[in-house]
Amino acid sequence: MTTLRLTAIMKTDLSGSTARFRGLRGADLDAVLSEHRNLVSRLAAAGEGRIVKPEGDGFWVVFPSVTAAAVAAMAMQEELRLSQPNKADDRLVMRIVITLGDVMHQEGALVGDAVVLASRLEAITPPDEIYLSAPAWLALNRAEVRTAFVDTVTLKGFPDPVLVYRVAQTHRTRVIADQYIVFADLRGFTRYAEERPMADAEEILDELFDLTNRVSREFDGTNRFSIGDAYCLTFPQAGAAMEAAERLTQRWADFDRGRGIDCPMNVAVHKGTLHAYRSNLWGRGLEVAAELENESRRLLLAGECSIFVTGQVRGDLAGSAWEARLGPVDIRPSTPRLAEIEIFRLAMPGRRGAG
């Protein structure tokens, strides 16, 4: 006897992934997909949901209630958005569909009209939206999740028009406190790009993109955003931020020397609080890190990669091996904000002194 179970079904899909994934190496693509699966699995589990089947870069997920599915869907989109701030339209986004109906669970597969409906609705769901079928909307606790009517649509395989609703998300600013901000930039890239073929400049940017993502993952950081050849990464621990900064400069120095590019990397590390709203990121901490990276350039020697940190970071490194390698420097900043902050320079292997 076939057993049907009333099931809340979630269908997810990544929008904008095809072009982005095409440019990734195999290992990096595998890491991105694994990280995305972990995000979906972790946030679904918080609502007692579970992945039953992957499909490309999306997933079929089942939940015990529509409300739990909708709450998880909002959390998934929010976390993905916050991992790619300041990207505007150049980011990965999730479209999510939630339906409800009697479903047969058969060896990891789902069979039923609610499953077919989820696939049909996915085709008309815009990126960054969560669409609901009418049965799912009726079962939803609308005191907990706000919704809005979308339209009545005709879908293939369904004889009658289907009512479609959407989750009307309310975005709030998230405060991300006590982050160690690593701001890295290349010196001389603009000059290099103007003098060389475009393919050479693209090779540098591809290598920089791959490197920053690998280092961020290695030390449990987040690649927050990039502007040209500048990258902003954040880490929850001071030691991890320093490990990442040194690994980043060392690997870049090897690439720079090997290719004869002469675009050394300068890095600033600062501790601060970030504010995130939708895909936007701001905060005094970001401004200090960016200003320190820019102002410290006047202390650099030709062809040299360097790391500068603020007193806030050094204080959290007290008693560690990092502290002994940090020497005070006077960068004579032009901005009042930096004039109030102690600045230190990390003694790099093969360089004399720290100051």
Secondary structure, DSSP 8 states (H G I E B T S, - for coil): ----EEEEEEEEEEESHHHHHHTS-HHHHHHHHHHHHHHHHHHHHTTT-EEEEEETTEEEEEES-HHHHHHHHHHHHHHHHHTSTT-TTSS-EEEEEEEEEEEEEETTEEESHHHHHHHHHHTT--TT-EEEEHHHHHHS-TTTS-EEEEEEE--TT-SS-EEEEEE------EEEEEEEEEEEEESSHHHHHHHS-HHHHHHHHHHHHHHHHHHHHHTT-EEEEEETTEEEEEESSHHHHHHHHHHHHHHHHHHHHHHT----EEEEEEEEEEEEETTEEE-HHHHHHHHHHHHGGGG--TT--EEEEEHHHHHHTTTSHHHHTEEE-----SSHHHHTS-EEEE--TTSS---
